[in-house]
């Protein structure tokens, strides 16, 4: 997804361990990663009743479609 500009509010897909999960971009952290990699703060549901935040580089994110009314 590095060719397309990722924006706050975009729905993205990424891998956590062996699971593929979806989340919502909460913040564009900028090119602060190793060797200037662009990082994003992403919120996802780790369990049905709780959400988690994770910081990921753009090259580990893929578009997942539009966000629903609940946000995730």
FILUMRO-421239 format. One record per atom (N, C-alpha, C): x, y, z; residue number from 1; residue in one letter; atom name. Coordinates in steps of 0.001 Angstrom, whole numbers, plus 500000, padded with zeros to 6 digits. Example, Ala and Ser with C-alpha at 12.3 -4.5 7.8 and 13.67 -1.06 7.14 Angstrom:
FILUMRO-421239
+--------+--------+--------+-----+----+----+
:     xx :     yy :     zz :   i : aa : at :
+--------+--------+--------+-----+----+----+
: 513190 : 494310 : 507800 :   1 :  a :  N :
: 512300 : 495500 : 507800 :   1 :  a : CA :
: 513200 : 496700 : 507800 :   1 :  a :  C :
: 512850 : 497750 : 507080 :   2 :  s :  N :
: 513670 : 498940 : 507140 :   2 :  s : CA :
: 512900 : 500030 : 507870 :   2 :  s :  C :
+--------+--------+--------+-----+----+----+
***
This chain:
FILUMRO-421239
+--------+--------+--------+-----+----+----+
:     xx :     yy :     zz :   i : aa : at :
+--------+--------+--------+-----+----+----+
: 500817 : 498808 : 500000 :   1 :  x :  N :
: 500000 : 500000 : 500000 :   1 :  x : CA :
: 500858 : 501252 : 500000 :   1 :  x :  C :
: 502150 : 501129 : 499919 :   2 :  x :  N :
: 503035 : 502278 : 500002 :   2 :  x : CA :
: 502886 : 503232 : 498817 :   2 :  x :  C :
: 502333 : 502802 : 497690 :   3 :  x :  N :
: 502132 : 503670 : 496522 :   3 :  x : CA :
: 500982 : 504644 : 496773 :   3 :  x :  C :
: 499979 : 504253 : 497544 :   4 :  x :  N :
: 498815 : 505080 : 497829 :   4 :  x : CA :
: 499012 : 505761 : 499176 :   4 :  x :  C :
: 498648 : 507021 : 499258 :   5 :  x :  N :
: 498771 : 507759 : 500516 :   5 :  x : CA :
: 497726 : 507259 : 501508 :   5 :  x :  C :
: 498175 : 506838 : 502650 :   6 :  x :  N :
: 497286 : 506379 : 503717 :   6 :  x : CA :
: 496907 : 507596 : 504546 :   6 :  x :  C :
: 495620 : 507694 : 504893 :   7 :  x :  N :
: 495144 : 508842 : 505656 :   7 :  x : CA :
: 494481 : 508390 : 506956 :   7 :  x :  C :
: 494404 : 509299 : 507891 :   8 :  x :  N :
: 493690 : 509053 : 509141 :   8 :  x : CA :
: 492253 : 508669 : 508798 :   8 :  x :  C :
: 491754 : 507595 : 509420 :   9 :  x :  N :
: 490397 : 507120 : 509170 :   9 :  x : CA :
: 490310 : 506000 : 508147 :   9 :  x :  C :
: 491398 : 505744 : 507400 :  10 :  x :  N :
: 491391 : 504649 : 506417 :  10 :  x : CA :
: 491314 : 503307 : 507116 :  10 :  x :  C :
: 490575 : 502381 : 506516 :  11 :  x :  N :
: 490513 : 501005 : 507003 :  11 :  x : CA :
: 491647 : 500239 : 506330 :  11 :  x :  C :
: 492453 : 499540 : 507140 :  12 :  x :  N :
: 493601 : 498800 : 506619 :  12 :  x : CA :
: 493609 : 497365 : 507135 :  12 :  x :  C :
: 494318 : 496515 : 506444 :  13 :  x :  N :
: 494497 : 495113 : 506835 :  13 :  x : CA :
: 495992 : 494884 : 507053 :  13 :  x :  C :
: 496318 : 494083 : 508089 :  14 :  x :  N :
: 497710 : 493773 : 508399 :  14 :  x : CA :
: 497765 : 492458 : 509165 :  14 :  x :  C :
: 498952 : 491954 : 509395 :  15 :  x :  N :
: 499138 : 490668 : 510070 :  15 :  x : CA :
: 499658 : 490885 : 511480 :  15 :  x :  C :
: 499030 : 490195 : 512433 :  16 :  x :  N :
: 499497 : 490157 : 513818 :  16 :  x : CA :
: 499725 : 488692 : 514138 :  16 :  x :  C :
: 500964 : 488297 : 514285 :  17 :  x :  N :
: 501282 : 486879 : 514470 :  17 :  x : CA :
: 500920 : 486118 : 513206 :  17 :  x :  C :
: 499972 : 485179 : 513328 :  18 :  x :  N :
: 499525 : 484422 : 512150 :  18 :  x : CA :
: 498146 : 484861 : 511681 :  18 :  x :  C :
: 497554 : 485853 : 512386 :  19 :  x :  N :
: 496208 : 486330 : 512030 :  19 :  x : CA :
: 496268 : 487565 : 511139 :  19 :  x :  C :
: 495365 : 487617 : 510181 :  20 :  x :  N :
: 495166 : 488821 : 509376 :  20 :  x : CA :
: 494023 : 489588 : 510019 :  20 :  x :  C :
: 494266 : 490848 : 510382 :  21 :  x :  N :
: 493251 : 491641 : 511067 :  21 :  x : CA :
: 493023 : 492963 : 510336 :  21 :  x :  C :
: 491880 : 493600 : 510629 :  22 :  x :  N :
: 491567 : 494909 : 510080 :  22 :  x : CA :
: 491591 : 495941 : 511196 :  22 :  x :  C :
: 491948 : 497153 : 510828 :  23 :  x :  N :
: 491956 : 498234 : 511799 :  23 :  x : CA :
: 491718 : 499561 : 511111 :  23 :  x :  C :
: 491681 : 500617 : 511908 :  24 :  x :  N :
: 491462 : 501974 : 511426 :  24 :  x : CA :
: 492701 : 502802 : 511763 :  24 :  x :  C :
: 493212 : 503535 : 510776 :  25 :  x :  N :
: 494363 : 504413 : 511002 :  25 :  x : CA :
: 493911 : 505570 : 511893 :  25 :  x :  C :
: 494558 : 505711 : 513035 :  26 :  x :  N :
: 494223 : 506762 : 513991 :  26 :  x : CA :
: 495163 : 507956 : 513888 :  26 :  x :  C :
: 496404 : 507722 : 513429 :  27 :  x :  N :
: 497373 : 508816 : 513364 :  27 :  x : CA :
: 498451 : 508509 : 512342 :  27 :  x :  C :
: 498834 : 509526 : 511582 :  28 :  x :  N :
: 499964 : 509456 : 510663 :  28 :  x : CA :
: 501169 : 509948 : 511451 :  28 :  x :  C :
: 502084 : 509032 : 511786 :  29 :  x :  N :
: 503223 : 509380 : 512638 :  29 :  x : CA :
: 504390 : 509973 : 511852 :  29 :  x :  C :
: 504352 : 509852 : 510525 :  30 :  x :  N :
: 505402 : 510438 : 509694 :  30 :  x : CA :
: 506568 : 509485 : 509461 :  30 :  x :  C :
: 507629 : 509978 : 508819 :  31 :  x :  N :
: 508785 : 509142 : 508473 :  31 :  x : CA :
: 509771 : 508999 : 509633 :  31 :  x :  C :
: 509305 : 508417 : 510742 :  32 :  x :  N :
: 510133 : 508319 : 511943 :  32 :  x : CA :
: 510654 : 506908 : 512195 :  32 :  x :  C :
: 510377 : 505988 : 511281 :  33 :  x :  N :
: 510823 : 504608 : 511451 :  33 :  x : CA :
: 512277 : 504428 : 511034 :  33 :  x :  C :
: 512754 : 503210 : 511130 :  34 :  x :  N :
: 514102 : 502874 : 510720 :  34 :  x : CA :
: 514290 : 503233 : 509251 :  34 :  x :  C :
: 515372 : 503932 : 508936 :  35 :  x :  N :
: 515693 : 504385 : 507579 :  35 :  x : CA :
: 514576 : 505249 : 506990 :  35 :  x :  C :
: 513867 : 505986 : 507848 :  36 :  x :  N :
: 512843 : 506920 : 507390 :  36 :  x : CA :
: 511529 : 506287 : 506980 :  36 :  x :  C :
: 511286 : 505038 : 507403 :  37 :  x :  N :
: 510005 : 504406 : 507051 :  37 :  x : CA :
: 508854 : 505187 : 507661 :  37 :  x :  C :
: 507776 : 505320 : 506896 :  38 :  x :  N :
: 506593 : 506055 : 507323 :  38 :  x : CA :
: 505758 : 505162 : 508245 :  38 :  x :  C :
: 505450 : 505653 : 509445 :  39 :  x :  N :
: 504702 : 504873 : 510426 :  39 :  x : CA :
: 503292 : 505417 : 510634 :  39 :  x :  C :
: 502386 : 504504 : 510981 :  40 :  x :  N :
: 500987 : 504842 : 511254 :  40 :  x : CA :
: 500557 : 504171 : 512548 :  40 :  x :  C :
: 499724 : 504858 : 513326 :  41 :  x :  N :
: 499121 : 504294 : 514525 :  41 :  x : CA :
: 497769 : 503726 : 514112 :  41 :  x :  C :
: 497567 : 502424 : 514368 :  42 :  x :  N :
: 496359 : 501727 : 513921 :  42 :  x : CA :
: 495651 : 501112 : 515121 :  42 :  x :  C :
: 494328 : 501305 : 515181 :  43 :  x :  N :
: 493503 : 500697 : 516227 :  43 :  x : CA :
: 492812 : 499469 : 515647 :  43 :  x :  C :
: 492819 : 498365 : 516397 :  44 :  x :  N :
: 492146 : 497134 : 515970 :  44 :  x : CA :
: 491585 : 496423 : 517181 :  44 :  x :  C :
: 490643 : 495508 : 516939 :  45 :  x :  N :
: 490053 : 494728 : 518022 :  45 :  x : CA :
: 490868 : 493460 : 518229 :  45 :  x :  C :
: 491509 : 493371 : 519398 :  46 :  x :  N :
: 492290 : 492183 : 519720 :  46 :  x : CA :
: 491400 : 491084 : 520302 :  46 :  x :  C :
: 490330 : 491483 : 520965 :  47 :  x :  N :
: 489312 : 490589 : 521498 :  47 :  x : CA :
: 487971 : 491250 : 521245 :  47 :  x :  C :
: 486882 : 490517 : 521294 :  48 :  x :  N :
: 485575 : 491116 : 520975 :  48 :  x : CA :
: 485247 : 492393 : 521747 :  48 :  x :  C :
: 485622 : 492482 : 523005 :  49 :  x :  N :
: 485218 : 493642 : 523807 :  49 :  x : CA :
: 486346 : 494640 : 524060 :  49 :  x :  C :
: 487502 : 494473 : 523422 :  50 :  x :  N :
: 488596 : 495410 : 523672 :  50 :  x : CA :
: 489317 : 495767 : 522378 :  50 :  x :  C :
: 489895 : 496953 : 522374 :  51 :  x :  N :
: 490659 : 497366 : 521205 :  51 :  x : CA :
: 492105 : 497609 : 521619 :  51 :  x :  C :
: 493003 : 497537 : 520655 :  52 :  x :  N :
: 494423 : 497741 : 520885 :  52 :  x : CA :
: 494957 : 498713 : 519850 :  52 :  x :  C :
: 496071 : 499347 : 520166 :  53 :  x :  N :
: 496758 : 500236 : 519237 :  53 :  x : CA :
: 498112 : 499626 : 518889 :  53 :  x :  C :
: 498512 : 499771 : 517620 :  54 :  x :  N :
: 499796 : 499267 : 517176 :  54 :  x : CA :
: 500370 : 500257 : 516169 :  54 :  x :  C :
: 501679 : 500442 : 516206 :  55 :  x :  N :
: 502342 : 501327 : 515261 :  55 :  x : CA :
: 502991 : 500454 : 514186 :  55 :  x :  C :
: 502640 : 500717 : 512914 :  56 :  x :  N :
: 503114 : 499890 : 511808 :  56 :  x : CA :
: 503634 : 500743 : 510660 :  56 :  x :  C :
: 504637 : 500225 : 509924 :  57 :  x :  N :
: 505110 : 500931 : 508736 :  57 :  x : CA :
: 504132 : 500750 : 507573 :  57 :  x :  C :
: 504142 : 501706 : 506646 :  58 :  x :  N :
: 503226 : 501695 : 505503 :  58 :  x : CA :
: 503330 : 500414 : 504693 :  58 :  x :  C :
: 504532 : 499850 : 504559 :  59 :  x :  N :
: 504689 : 498658 : 503720 :  59 :  x : CA :
: 504085 : 497398 : 504323 :  59 :  x :  C :
: 503606 : 497465 : 505567 :  60 :  x :  N :
: 502929 : 496323 : 506185 :  60 :  x : CA :
: 501412 : 496480 : 506179 :  60 :  x :  C :
: 500902 : 497548 : 505572 :  61 :  x :  N :
: 499466 : 497824 : 505535 :  61 :  x : CA :
: 498909 : 497636 : 504130 :  61 :  x :  C :
: 497661 : 497139 : 504048 :  62 :  x :  N :
: 496959 : 496991 : 502789 :  62 :  x : CA :
: 495561 : 497575 : 502948 :  62 :  x :  C :
: 495023 : 498168 : 501896 :  63 :  x :  N :
: 493678 : 498747 : 501946 :  63 :  x : CA :
: 492655 : 497655 : 502254 :  63 :  x :  C :
: 491677 : 498005 : 503104 :  64 :  x :  N :
: 490650 : 497038 : 503479 :  64 :  x : CA :
: 489245 : 497541 : 503192 :  64 :  x :  C :
: 489080 : 498693 : 502554 :  65 :  x :  N :
: 487758 : 499225 : 502240 :  65 :  x : CA :
: 487370 : 500352 : 503162 :  65 :  x :  C :
: 486161 : 500847 : 502994 :  66 :  x :  N :
: 485669 : 502000 : 503773 :  66 :  x : CA :
: 485294 : 501583 : 505193 :  66 :  x :  C :
: 485481 : 502501 : 506112 :  67 :  x :  N :
: 485114 : 502257 : 507510 :  67 :  x : CA :
: 483604 : 502326 : 507675 :  67 :  x :  C :
: 483074 : 501478 : 508521 :  68 :  x :  N :
: 481640 : 501465 : 508793 :  68 :  x : CA :
: 481265 : 502522 : 509818 :  68 :  x :  C :
: 479999 : 502615 : 510172 :  69 :  x :  N :
: 479539 : 503645 : 511110 :  69 :  x : CA :
: 480131 : 503505 : 512501 :  69 :  x :  C :
: 480495 : 502294 : 512904 :  70 :  x :  N :
: 481063 : 502089 : 514236 :  70 :  x : CA :
: 482546 : 502429 : 514269 :  70 :  x :  C :
: 483178 : 502642 : 513104 :  71 :  x :  N :
: 484589 : 503001 : 513069 :  71 :  x : CA :
: 485507 : 501827 : 512806 :  71 :  x :  C :
: 485092 : 500624 : 513250 :  72 :  x :  N :
: 485925 : 499433 : 512997 :  72 :  x : CA :
: 485012 : 498311 : 512585 :  72 :  x :  C :
+--------+--------+--------+-----+----+----+
***
